[in-house]
Amino acid sequence: MLSWGRLAIPRTVALIAGMTVGTIRAEEPQPRPLPLAQAAQKMTLPMGYKATLFAGEPDVHQPIAFTIDPKGRLWVVECYSYPIWLGGPQKKDRVIILEDTDGDGQADQRKVFYEGGTSLTGIALGFGGVWLCATPNLLFIPDADGNDMPDGPPVVKLDGWDVKAQHNMFNALNWAPDGWLWGCNGILSNSLVGKPGTPNEKRTAINCGVWRYHPTREVVEVVAHGTTNPWGLDFDERGEAFITNCVIPHLFHAVPGARFQRMFGQDFNPFSYELIPTCADHVHWDTTEKWSDIRRIGVTRTTDEAGGGHAHVGAMIYLGDNWPDAMRGSAYTCNIHGHRVNRDKLERLKSGYVARHEKDFLLANDNWFRGLDLKYGPDGGVYLTDWSDTGECHENDADNAHRENGRIYKITFGETKPAKLDLSQRNDRELVELQSHKNEWQVRTARRLLQERAASGKDVSAARTQLEALLNADQAAPLRLRALWSLNAIGGSMEDLLTGLLGDAHEDLRSWAVRFLVDEKTPSTKALTRFAEMAKSDPSPKVRLTLASALQRLPVETRWGIAEGLASHAEDAEDTPLVLMTWYGIEPLVPADRVRAASLIERVTIPKLRQFLTRRIIAADLVQGLAVLLPRTETTDDITRRDLLSGMREALRGHKQVPAPEGWAKRFELLSQSKDASVREQAAMLGLLFNDPNAIEKLRSTLESKSAEEGERHRALEALVERRVAGLVPVLQRLLDHPSLRSPAIRSLGAYDDPAIAPSLLKRYPTLSETDRDDVVATLASRPISAKALLEAVREQVVPRRDISATVARQILAFNNVALNKQLESAWGTLRGTSADKAALMTKYKAALAADAGRTPDASRGRLVFNKACLQCHKLFGAGGDVGPELTGSDRASIDYILENVLDPGAAVGRDFQLTTIATTDGRLLSGIIREQNEASITVQTANDRLILPREDVDDLKVSNASMMPEGLLDKLSPEEVRDLFSYLSAPAQVQPAEGRD
């Protein structure tokens, strides 16, 4: 949770209000949160809604999680451990019970159920006790008699969650329709989870994603991998799961087996090839800002209009019975920086959903408001917890965490009569009848109670009869689904019932029948046969998505028929989640039977699957894979041929030596005669990997041809340089005078060790653009000989001293060359590195920015400065690179935040953003971030290029704690340019560049 964005460069700072264009200032938040008596009244809500205070300090503090028991009471986790999980307050966390006994809407009774906890971040009730996330453990505290007192000490059900994760702890416990306990986990929590005593090789590996645990079978599984720091989980009326997330997009449809896009790092399966994106068609911040800007400049006007910021906590799909039907089924989440509750409307789209932005549901109008969770209860009213603090991350108390605060509000529509009830006292018949209740809280609680009774050995046969009647009745699908979920919950033989439902008229019943049939064991031959038929002919994309999900749970040998059916739907080609889920299920089939996988390519009607099959066949066995695939290029149509060639080329990138397969020369000749230009190009690219001289010559001709399309020339250049084709330096030198190819040519020259390179670049240096100059410096600094020439040019003032950043200087020092080090000190100077130096710079620039310089800072001019100095790596207002974090949604209003990150970028660097220095076997030195790696190659993102290096070309690799963002960025700018840049960075919306200068 409480990453709320802090993963790469960011520093913990107070949330500061926005800056206006042309000014640079930082405003402190109000000194205290709104008084309890005023806080709810100050909230802005839609017409007809009201907020009341249910509980507040001193009755509740630090309410990090809560749940609601069958009596309608709130069980709240008070977390004092955060933010110092290790070495901080130990055994201070507790669980309290809050109850409104007189029905006036406010808690008037408080009990402490458990105290002495540490690192508590999640809670659920059920099966005779309380379940708690308590990193590194999932705890169960028994209370079988329900007297609100523990029957004994906590029992560790699972352990292995990463105690070093800090703000990415596991969280969001919620009972799912499948009868399992679900939860989330964050990207820095690299965990190996299992029952105590389980050896590591038998544990379940997870970092960011969703997991589930069965309360009676005591089994833990990963539901889905990916995202960043999910801290919210709920289910819609169809039983589909949705999670909320931080930094990258905020909402994901958590299909079992999904592999989602991540903020950083690689998916656990290197053969996933592509990850599933968000289901939302929007984000809640201005995408022209970096994600981290919100901590520096606050919530700008455009981010405010978009939804308030990138950090989201808590998830609720409203299915209660108090709010109007127009709000039912929407997704709600707390927006940390925006001090509000966002609302997204969920609509079906293809196999899944799209979440569309609706007007924000609630504005707290209190910049201490830190909503963490929201749930509807027995009367349909919604409880909303408020951490009530100023910072977004309380790490090490840097922002003086206020542990004395905490509020819980209740949001209702119209006049509401509090529910007085105790569902645990209802009999089985009454619990079954509650499956028809409009309020899902009643439905879910009743279902869990039935599951508990069945698990305890109670005879629930009468309830089963009732539920079967409800399932078979002529009722709407949601009611029938509830009956099916309850039948599954209470157990018993389900195979025949589920197999019969595979032919049901409603897609949701068919989908859930598939899910339950694969949940615990391999389905019967009859069911598998029906799966294959459905994969081919079921008209519902949703059912096909469920079948794709189910593939991953089936033994490999039983998947082929289903996979072939799913891959035959050309109409699904643009349904990204369905295509990728199908691939995740197919992927293990390929190494098991390459020949059958290759034959499948010709029947697949989805291009992406053809390409992925091709890549995986070669990854399984390069030589045999090529032998199986290349003959098929002669017998297929051009569309399939193009996908085959593209897949083969992608699979072989990074391999240094790939011998040409038998018969390649003849095939290349035939492919080169294709009427399809892309087939001809892909054939040449593939031939290049085989070191085919004819292919190399074709690509060189394209590169040097003035009549070829610019895109073709760029692709030819990239391919030739990636293979380090000999004799290319003179060609690249000629391209230095070609405007559109100059930049890639400069960067490409770094791949070659040739004494002619430095003079040719330095000769042109005075006339180059600033971006091209940066590329020249990076190219020359990558080898000792050219670095020597670069420093000589600095001494002779051909290259201005300020063009050599501290990062470049540090790279030169990494050569460990005494003579070069002396030359660096003589021509450029020594590295500044002490905290005192950084503090002095902070003071210097803060004073300069605050001073009256005779003219108002110009954001339009600042945009030009940003374009030159920052745009290559950072995205702001929808444009820029993706090397560093996006700036749009971050705290751009705070001068301190900007200066801390610009002047001291290495102060706090996430592991996956740490700078890696790579020495190659031919003497080149590269500094960048590792983006991908496999057995054959390493993909590194440098400040100005993305390179694929064969592993056998890598001589040494060292990871440092430094940031890739260069120090000394402001040293290159005049005082006016610094002021203009900061004015632009703080702008609430995009501004036009200074006329005639962009």
Secondary structure as UniProt FT lines:
FT   TURN            2..5
FT   TURN            21..22
FT   HELIX           36..42
FT   TURN            47..48
FT   STRAND          49..56
FT   TURN            57..58
FT   STRAND          63..68
FT   TURN            70..71
FT   STRAND          74..78
FT   TURN            82..83
FT   TURN            85..87
FT   STRAND          93..99
FT   STRAND          109..117
FT   STRAND          120..125
FT   STRAND          129..134
FT   TURN            135..136
FT   STRAND          137..142
FT   TURN            144..145
FT   STRAND          155..159
FT   TURN            163..164
FT   TURN            166..167
FT   STRAND          171..175
FT   TURN            177..178
FT   STRAND          181..185
FT   TURN            187..188
FT   STRAND          191..194
FT   TURN            196..197
FT   HELIX           200..202
FT   STRAND          204..206
FT   STRAND          209..213
FT   TURN            215..217
FT   STRAND          220..227
FT   STRAND          233..235
FT   TURN            237..238
FT   STRAND          241..244
FT   STRAND          251..253
FT   TURN            256..257
FT   STRAND          259..262
FT   TURN            270..271
FT   STRAND          290..293
FT   HELIX           294..297
FT   HELIX           301..306
FT   STRAND          312..317
FT   HELIX           325..327
FT   TURN            328..329
FT   STRAND          331..335
FT   TURN            336..339
FT   STRAND          340..349
FT   TURN            350..351
FT   STRAND          352..357
FT   STRAND          362..363
FT   TURN            367..368
FT   STRAND          371..376
FT   TURN            378..379
FT   STRAND          382..386
FT   HELIX           395..397
FT   TURN            398..399
FT   TURN            403..404
FT   STRAND          407..413
FT   HELIX           423..425
FT   HELIX           428..433
FT   HELIX           434..436
FT   HELIX           440..455
FT   TURN            456..457
FT   HELIX           461..472
FT   HELIX           477..490
FT   HELIX           495..501
FT   TURN            502..503
FT   HELIX           507..517
FT   TURN            518..519
FT   HELIX           525..537
FT   HELIX           541..551
FT   TURN            552..553
FT   HELIX           556..558
FT   HELIX           560..566
FT   TURN            567..568
FT   HELIX           570..572
FT   TURN            573..574
FT   HELIX           576..586
FT   TURN            587..588
FT   HELIX           589..592
FT   HELIX           594..601
FT   TURN            602..603
FT   HELIX           607..620
FT   HELIX           622..629
FT   HELIX           630..634
FT   HELIX           638..652
FT   TURN            653..654
FT   TURN            662..663
FT   HELIX           664..671
FT   TURN            672..673
FT   HELIX           677..689
FT   TURN            690..691
FT   HELIX           693..704
FT   HELIX           710..722
FT   TURN            723..724
FT   TURN            726..727
FT   HELIX           729..735
FT   TURN            736..737
FT   TURN            739..741
FT   HELIX           742..749
FT   TURN            750..751
FT   TURN            755..756
FT   HELIX           757..764
FT   HELIX           765..767
FT   HELIX           770..780
FT   TURN            781..782
FT   HELIX           784..795
FT   TURN            796..797
FT   HELIX           801..803
FT   HELIX           806..813
FT   TURN            814..815
FT   HELIX           818..827
FT   HELIX           835..850
FT   HELIX           859..869
FT   TURN            870..873
FT   STRAND          875..877
FT   STRAND          879..880
FT   STRAND          889..891
FT   TURN            892..893
FT   HELIX           895..903
FT   TURN            905..906
FT   HELIX           911..913
FT   STRAND          914..920
FT   TURN            921..922
FT   STRAND          925..933
FT   STRAND          937..941
FT   STRAND          946..950
FT   HELIX           951..953
FT   STRAND          954..963
FT   HELIX           969..972
FT   HELIX           975..985
FT   TURN            995..996
//
